[in-house]
Amino acid sequence: MIKYIEHLGIYSKDTAALKDWYLRVLGFKVVSDNGKGTYFIKAPGGGMIELVNAVEDGGVLGDKVSGLRHVALWVDNFEEMVEKLKEEKVVVVSDAVVGPTGVKTFFFRDPDGNVLHLINRPETLG
């Protein structure tokens, strides 16, 4: 029986630089480094991303192309984090909005072009 999703994998041409950005900007921590450019990084509240060396550049895909298109990061300090990301000059995919039920969202790209989604909900989903 599946207990949970352990991690998501992101392939990168420069895993060290991408790792450093996730640590500095988003507060992730390294939980494993194989010494060959593969890192497992963990978000402050849990959830891991594996950064793996890419052998070719896949380009930047649109946010509506089929397949995995974003990683959602729940934050309690939504407005503060949006401002921090804008100060970091992230590429904004969709600016911060508050939906009719109070759900706050902000879509942006990491340095490799992967779409990340900040989210804050009045009530958790599960």
Backbone bond lengths (Angstrom), bond angles and torsions (degrees), N, CA, C in turn:
res aa  C-N    CA-C-N  psi(-1)  N-CA   C-N-CA  omega(-1)  CA-C   N-CA-C  phi
1 M - - - 1.446 - - 1.527 109.87 -
2 I 1.309 116.21 135.73 1.461 121.07 178.77 1.525 108.63 -74.01
3 K 1.323 115.89 131.54 1.473 121.36 -179.78 1.536 111.29 -95.35
4 Y 1.337 116.52 -40.49 1.463 120.73 -179.09 1.519 109.31 -172.54
5 I 1.314 116.21 167.58 1.464 121.00 172.62 1.519 106.87 -82.04
6 E 1.325 117.08 121.41 1.457 120.35 -177.79 1.532 112.35 -76.98
7 H 1.329 116.13 -47.71 1.459 118.82 -178.75 1.522 111.28 -159.33
8 L 1.313 114.87 163.68 1.455 123.68 170.17 1.518 106.96 -110.49
9 G 1.313 116.80 149.43 1.464 120.57 179.27 1.512 111.29 -108.07
10 I 1.333 115.42 135.79 1.456 122.01 174.24 1.520 107.40 -124.39
11 Y 1.325 116.03 124.14 1.465 121.23 175.86 1.518 108.76 -91.06
12 S 1.327 115.76 138.11 1.459 121.05 -174.35 1.524 110.13 -142.82
13 K 1.333 115.75 147.04 1.471 120.49 174.76 1.533 110.56 -74.52
14 D 1.331 117.95 -19.67 1.469 121.92 179.34 1.526 108.83 -141.22
15 T 1.329 115.52 81.06 1.470 119.76 -175.94 1.525 112.40 -64.17
16 A 1.326 117.33 -34.06 1.467 119.13 -179.30 1.523 110.83 -64.12
17 A 1.331 117.18 -44.91 1.463 120.49 179.47 1.527 110.94 -65.81
18 L 1.328 116.90 -40.90 1.459 119.51 179.89 1.528 110.67 -66.47
19 K 1.329 116.27 -42.33 1.472 121.18 176.09 1.525 110.12 -56.76
20 D 1.322 116.56 -48.77 1.466 120.83 -178.43 1.523 111.47 -59.30
21 W 1.333 117.50 -38.34 1.466 121.37 178.92 1.527 110.06 -65.65
22 Y 1.338 117.82 -46.40 1.472 120.44 179.42 1.531 111.13 -61.62
23 L 1.327 117.26 -37.13 1.461 120.15 178.46 1.525 110.94 -68.82
24 R 1.321 116.77 -49.47 1.464 121.87 -175.01 1.519 112.71 -69.69
25 V 1.334 116.77 -45.98 1.466 120.27 -172.02 1.523 112.60 -88.08
26 L 1.332 117.29 -40.89 1.461 120.18 -173.35 1.527 114.32 -106.26
27 G 1.331 117.67 -4.51 1.460 120.24 175.38 1.518 115.36 79.70
28 F 1.334 117.50 16.88 1.464 119.99 175.46 1.520 109.67 -67.49
29 K 1.329 116.52 163.58 1.468 123.00 176.39 1.525 108.76 -128.82
30 V 1.333 116.29 146.38 1.462 120.84 176.62 1.525 108.21 -77.68
31 V 1.331 116.34 127.12 1.460 120.25 175.62 1.529 111.50 -109.99
32 S 1.334 117.27 -13.84 1.461 120.84 176.41 1.521 109.45 -158.28
33 D 1.330 114.99 136.84 1.463 122.81 177.92 1.519 106.47 -137.86
34 N 1.325 117.72 113.69 1.461 119.74 -176.93 1.524 113.05 -82.09
35 G 1.326 117.92 0.67 1.452 121.54 179.08 1.516 113.61 77.76
36 K 1.324 116.78 1.61 1.465 121.42 -178.95 1.526 111.44 -122.19
37 G 1.328 116.65 16.81 1.455 119.81 177.40 1.507 115.18 96.45
38 T 1.323 118.07 6.05 1.465 120.80 174.33 1.522 107.95 -104.77
39 Y 1.328 114.94 127.72 1.458 121.20 -178.06 1.528 109.65 -128.06
40 F 1.315 116.26 141.94 1.452 121.70 165.25 1.518 105.15 -105.09
41 I 1.336 115.62 123.17 1.458 120.90 178.73 1.526 107.86 -118.53
42 K 1.324 114.94 145.05 1.462 119.96 -173.93 1.521 110.30 -121.89
43 A 1.334 115.24 134.54 1.464 121.70 176.85 1.525 109.41 -69.68
44 P 1.326 118.12 153.59 1.459 120.46 -178.69 1.532 114.48 -52.63
45 G 1.324 118.85 -37.31 1.458 121.15 -178.46 1.516 113.81 -95.55
46 G 1.327 117.51 5.46 1.457 121.63 -177.65 1.511 110.65 114.94
47 G 1.303 116.10 174.15 1.456 121.14 -176.92 1.515 110.13 85.55
48 M 1.332 115.75 131.04 1.462 119.77 -176.56 1.522 111.60 -122.54
49 I 1.329 113.90 153.87 1.455 123.32 172.13 1.518 106.83 -123.41
50 E 1.330 116.19 134.22 1.462 121.48 173.77 1.521 107.13 -98.55
51 L 1.315 116.49 125.67 1.459 122.02 176.28 1.520 107.47 -102.07
52 V 1.332 116.52 122.37 1.460 123.20 -173.27 1.521 108.76 -126.01
53 N 1.334 116.54 143.32 1.462 121.16 178.27 1.520 111.56 -64.18
54 A 1.323 116.10 127.44 1.465 122.30 176.14 1.527 108.65 -89.02
55 V 1.307 116.05 146.00 1.463 120.22 177.11 1.520 111.94 -98.55
56 E 1.329 116.54 -11.98 1.456 120.36 174.88 1.521 108.92 -148.68
57 D 1.325 115.83 156.49 1.455 121.47 179.91 1.516 108.97 -87.40
58 G 1.327 116.56 120.95 1.457 121.09 179.97 1.511 113.55 -85.72
59 G 1.331 117.63 -3.32 1.450 120.59 -178.38 1.521 111.29 75.98
60 V 1.301 115.42 177.48 1.462 121.54 179.27 1.528 107.74 -100.76
61 L 1.316 116.56 120.84 1.462 121.82 -179.92 1.521 110.34 -91.43
62 G 1.307 115.94 152.35 1.458 120.85 175.25 1.513 110.58 -64.50
63 D 1.316 116.81 158.77 1.460 120.63 -176.32 1.523 113.24 -79.02
64 K 1.334 118.44 -3.37 1.466 121.28 179.16 1.528 112.24 -114.24
65 V 1.342 117.18 9.54 1.462 121.92 177.09 1.525 107.90 -76.90
66 S 1.339 117.06 145.82 1.463 119.28 -177.64 1.526 111.43 -61.56
67 G 1.322 115.65 151.83 1.460 122.05 -179.64 1.524 111.12 111.25
68 L 1.311 115.43 -179.49 1.465 121.16 178.66 1.520 108.84 -64.41
69 R 1.310 117.69 123.02 1.460 120.38 -174.42 1.511 115.51 -122.87
70 H 1.311 120.50 -13.62 1.464 118.72 175.05 1.524 110.61 -158.91
71 V 1.318 112.91 159.70 1.464 122.06 172.99 1.518 105.80 -116.75
72 A 1.326 116.60 123.83 1.462 121.31 -178.28 1.529 109.95 -91.31
73 L 1.313 115.48 133.98 1.463 123.22 -179.83 1.523 108.51 -120.28
74 W 1.327 116.91 114.05 1.463 120.67 179.52 1.517 108.73 -78.75
75 V 1.320 116.00 131.65 1.470 121.56 178.51 1.517 109.62 -130.17
76 D 1.328 115.84 146.91 1.464 119.09 175.69 1.528 110.75 -93.07
77 N 1.307 116.83 -24.19 1.467 122.38 -179.09 1.529 109.57 -103.93
78 F 1.321 116.73 59.25 1.462 123.17 -169.80 1.532 113.04 -53.75
79 E 1.327 117.64 -57.36 1.464 121.05 -175.60 1.529 111.20 -60.96
80 E 1.321 116.31 -41.64 1.466 121.00 179.07 1.531 110.84 -61.84
81 M 1.327 116.95 -42.63 1.460 120.60 -178.62 1.527 111.00 -69.43
82 V 1.328 117.32 -38.63 1.469 119.93 177.05 1.522 109.47 -60.17
83 E 1.318 117.28 -45.21 1.468 120.56 179.30 1.527 111.26 -62.09
84 K 1.331 116.61 -43.27 1.466 120.27 178.59 1.529 110.71 -59.47
85 L 1.325 116.33 -44.41 1.463 120.00 -179.57 1.516 111.53 -65.02
86 K 1.325 116.99 -39.02 1.460 119.77 177.59 1.526 110.96 -66.41
87 E 1.336 117.01 -36.46 1.465 120.30 175.50 1.523 111.15 -64.28
88 E 1.337 116.39 -30.57 1.464 121.78 176.78 1.530 111.93 -77.95
89 K 1.331 114.98 -3.45 1.461 122.47 178.19 1.531 113.18 62.41
90 V 1.355 115.56 40.49 1.463 119.31 175.10 1.526 108.87 -65.90
91 V 1.320 116.17 155.72 1.457 121.24 173.47 1.526 107.13 -78.24
92 V 1.314 116.24 119.76 1.460 121.74 -179.29 1.521 108.59 -85.09
93 V 1.340 115.80 126.14 1.459 121.65 176.31 1.520 109.17 -89.65
94 S 1.323 116.41 -44.39 1.459 122.66 179.15 1.526 106.91 -149.02
95 D 1.323 116.25 119.67 1.460 120.15 -174.79 1.529 111.65 -64.52
96 A 1.309 115.17 165.27 1.464 122.03 -176.61 1.524 111.01 -60.26
97 V 1.333 114.39 132.53 1.466 121.04 175.89 1.525 109.02 -138.37
98 V 1.316 114.04 156.68 1.460 121.07 173.34 1.525 106.44 -117.96
99 G 1.329 116.04 119.14 1.459 121.28 -179.37 1.520 112.00 -75.85
100 P 1.331 116.74 172.08 1.467 121.27 -177.57 1.527 114.22 -61.32
101 T 1.340 117.87 -22.97 1.466 120.58 178.48 1.527 112.27 -95.45
102 G 1.350 116.56 6.71 1.463 120.51 178.44 1.514 114.43 90.51
103 V 1.329 118.03 4.21 1.468 121.02 178.43 1.527 108.64 -75.56
104 K 1.332 115.58 127.56 1.462 122.02 179.88 1.521 108.79 -102.98
105 T 1.348 116.66 132.28 1.455 120.72 -179.97 1.520 111.26 -135.64
106 F 1.320 115.37 151.18 1.461 123.08 177.03 1.528 106.53 -153.99
107 F 1.331 117.02 122.68 1.462 121.67 -179.78 1.527 109.26 -109.23
108 F 1.333 115.82 135.50 1.467 121.16 -178.97 1.520 108.93 -150.93
109 R 1.316 116.42 172.13 1.461 121.84 -179.61 1.527 110.99 -111.67
110 D 1.339 115.27 142.66 1.457 119.75 171.43 1.531 107.68 -77.44
111 P 1.329 119.47 177.34 1.463 120.39 -177.04 1.529 114.80 -59.79
112 D 1.334 118.04 -23.19 1.465 120.87 178.03 1.524 112.82 -89.42
113 G 1.316 117.74 -3.05 1.458 120.93 178.93 1.514 114.62 96.33
114 N 1.336 118.10 1.16 1.466 120.90 176.92 1.528 109.82 -70.38
115 V 1.326 116.44 138.95 1.454 120.40 -178.25 1.524 110.02 -84.84
116 L 1.322 114.86 127.94 1.459 122.84 174.50 1.526 107.75 -115.66
117 H 1.323 115.36 152.14 1.455 121.13 -172.73 1.525 107.70 -131.42
118 L 1.323 116.96 111.12 1.463 119.76 172.13 1.520 107.15 -80.01
119 I 1.322 115.59 138.43 1.455 119.39 179.44 1.526 110.16 -143.66
120 N 1.317 114.18 143.45 1.457 121.47 172.50 1.515 106.57 -140.21
121 R 1.336 115.64 122.76 1.458 121.62 -179.22 1.527 109.35 -114.07
122 P 1.339 116.67 144.08 1.464 118.95 173.87 1.532 111.86 -60.63
123 E 1.332 116.43 -32.75 1.465 121.22 177.82 1.525 108.52 -135.14
124 T 1.335 116.67 138.00 1.459 120.01 -179.94 1.527 110.58 -68.46
125 L 1.340 115.56 156.41 1.460 120.47 -178.23 1.512 113.51 -79.60
126 G 1.283 118.57 -37.18 1.452 117.59 -172.38 1.452 113.35 -139.38
